[in-house]
Amino acid sequence: MSSQRKELGDFLMALRQKCEPAAFGFPAGLRRRTQGLRREEVAQLAAISPTWYAWIEQGRDISVSSDVLDRLADSLRMDKTQRAYLFELAGRHDARPARPEHDMPPETLQQLVDGFAYPAYVLGRYWDVLASNPPAQALFGNWLNAGADAEDASDTTPPNLLRFVFLDPAARTLVEDWETRARRLAAEFRADCRTDLDDTNLQQLVDTLAQASPEFARYWKLHDVLERQGGLRGFNHPTRGRLTYQQVTFRLVDQEHLKLVLLTPESA
């Protein structure tokens, strides 16, 4: 028995024993020999055989599908941390990971980036720029204020990094070695949204980019995937000349769909 399978079984057993039967529709009774739910009751809730569930708890060398894990997580009412831990122990991909319970307020995001002296911005789930500081706006130009400067005051669409890079002619001049960077961004975006490929909003964004940008359509079809990494970034600024920065990207622990991007001057 591997230590990981044993941990998976022990984890499920511990959760099961913490569940109050009455809260799950089972009579508490006085004849229960164990605390919490019985194995047979968990199996019933998850629509799997009691024997199969018992084998999982016993850490046997069996393959547990993502669908079964999904039903177990729902049946035992796991929170997002417990659910992620369950799938990690089983070595399975979670097709519908838990979303954050709430989004960080815009004013909080703005305060976050305003605390940095160098360019900083926050990317959302589909790389909308949710907050940016004045140094970032000075570097990237008007596109960061596209939503605020729109003629239609009701248009609150936030600026989007992919739309800028692939659809704004200014990006081809500003971003040094545009073709290499653009191809990498497409690969990073595919990897970043790998759990949301069926999402309607994502599909609409990808379709819009593919129809308007032959380069994006070509790069997307390559199915390249890369983790978003830092490193040297060069820019050809229209008034300040060539600028180089070290880019670092952070993910917020309790808001994993948000990315804080910092650009530090190379000479700093």
N, C-alpha and C positions, 0 to 999 in steps of 0.2 A: 504494500500500500504506500503510495507516494505521500509526502507530507502535505502537498497541496490538496489532494483528494480528501485526506483526513481533516484538514482545516475546513474544507467545503462542508463536509458532513457535520463537523462539530458546530460550525457557524449556523447551519440550518436547524440543528437540534436546539441550540441556545435560543434562537429566535422563536421556535415553536413553543418552547417551555415558558416563554414570557407572554404568550398570547392567552388572554382570558377567553375561555370557551364561549361564554355567553355573548361576548362582543362579536363572535363569528357565527352566531346562530346555533350553537350547540349547548345543550343543557349542562350546567356545571356539575350537578350531581354530587353525591357523597361517596360514590364507589370508584372514583377515579384514583388510580394508583400512581399516576404521574402528574406533575404540575403542567399546566398549560394544555395545548392541544395534543391529541393523540396523532401518531403517524398516519393512521387511517383517515383521520379527519383532514389533515393537510393534503393527503392524496386526493380525497374527495373534492376539496376546494380547487385544487389545481387540475382536476380531471386527468389524473394519471393513476396507474395501478398501485395499490399499497405496497406490493412487493418491490416494484421499481423504485418507489420513493425510499423504502427501507434500504435498498442497496446504495442509493445516493448518500444517505446519512451514514451508512457503514463504510463509506469511502471505497467502495468496490471499483474495479477497473472497468467502468462502463462509460459510454459516450452519452452525454446529456446535451440535448439540442438547445438552441437559443430559444425556441418556442416554449419548451418546458421550463427553462429558467425564467422566461417572461411571466408565465403563469404562476410559478412559485413566488416570484417577487410581488405580483399583484395579490396573491392569496394571503401571503404573510404581511401585506401592507408595508413593504419596505420603503424607507425614504431613499433619496437619490444616492446617498453615500453607501448605504447597505446594498442597494441594487448594483451600483458600480462594482462593489467589492465581490458580490456574488458572481457576476459575469467574469471578473478578472480571475477569480479562483478557478472557474470552470474553463478558462481559456477560450471564451466565446465572445463574439461581437454582439453588442447590444444594438438592435435595429431601431429601437426607440428610447434612447437614453433620456433620463428625466431632465426637463427644462428647469432653469432657475425659477424659484418660487416667486421672485419679483425682479424687476429690472432696476438698475441703479438710476436714481433721478438725474436728469440732464445737468442740473446745477452742480451735483456732486462730481460728475465727470469733468465739468468745466473747471471746477476748483482743483481737481487732480492735475490737469495739464497746465493750468496757470502757475502751478508751483515750480515749473521747470524754466530755466533761463534759455534753454535751447529748444529747437523745434520738437514738439510733442503732439501726438494726436491719438484718439481712441477709435478703433475699428469695431463695428458691430458684427453680427452673425454673418452678414453677406457683404462685409467690407464697406458699409456706409460709414462715413466719418461722423461720429456722434459728438465729438468735441475736439477742438484744436486751439492751440495758443497763438498769440501774435507772431512769435518767431516762425512757426510753421506756416502761417498765412503769408508772411513776408517771403518765405522760400518758395511756396507752391503757387502763390498768386490768387486770382479771383475765384478759381473753381471751389475753393474751400468755403466760400460764402455764397455759392450758387443758390442755395435754398433761400437765404435771407435776402438776396438781391433780386429775386425773381419778380417780374412785373405783376404776376398774379399773387396777391398777398395770401391767398388760401393755399398756395403750393408750398407745402412744408417738407417736400422730399429732400432728405439730406444728401449732401455730395457723396459720391461713391468713388473709391479709389480705382476700381476697374473701369468705370465709365470714363474717368479722366485719362487714364493711361492709354486706353484703346480708342476712345472716341474724340478726345480733345487734341487738335493739331498741336497745341502748345506743348503737350507732353513729349512729343517726339524730339523737340529741341531741348526742353528742360532736362529730361532724363538721359544721362550719359549712357551710350551703348544701348539705346532703346530696345532693339530687337531682342537682345539677350535678356534684358530685365523683364520685358513683356512676356516672353516665353516662360521665364521662371515664375512670374506672378500667376500665370494661368495654371501652372503645375502646383503651386502652393495653394491656390484657391481650391482646386479640385481635392487636394488632400485635406484641407481645412473643413470642407463641407461634405465630407464623405458619408456622414450619418444623416444628411438631409437631402439626398439626391432625389427623393420623391416629393419634396416640398414644392408647392405651386409657385411660391414667390421666387425660389431659387431657379426653377425652370424658366420662369418669365425673364429673369435677369440674364440667364445664359442665352436664351433665344434672342433677346434684344441685342446682346453683344455680338453674337454669331452673325446675325443678319446685317449689322452695321459695320462690322470689322472683319474682313477676310482673314486677318492675322489671328484674331481670337478664335475664329471658327477652325482654322488650321491647327492651332496649338491645342485647342480643347479636344479635337479628334485624336490627338496623339496619346491621350490618356496618361500623360506623365504625371507623377505625384512626387512632391517634395515638401518636406517640412519647412515652415517659414523660419529662416535663419537670419542672423545678423551678418555684419560685414561691412566692407567699404562701399559707400554709395556716392557717385559723382553726379553733379548737376551743372548745367550750363545756364546760369541765371542771366536774364536779359540785361540787368544793370550792374550786377555784382561780379560777373564773370564766372569762372569755374570755381565750384565749391565742393569740398569732399567732407563726408560725415561717416562716422561709425554708427551703424544702425543696430539697435537692440530692441527686441520685442518681448513683452511680458504678458502672461495670461493671469487674470485675476482669479484667485482661488475659488471664490464663491460665485463668480460670474464668468465661467470658462469660455463663453462665447465672445467675450470682450477681449480685445488685444490693445495693450498700451505700447505705442511705438515711440521710441526716443531716438533722436539724431544728435550725436555729439560731434562738434567739429574735430577733425582729425588732429589738429594742432592743440586742442584743449587738454 
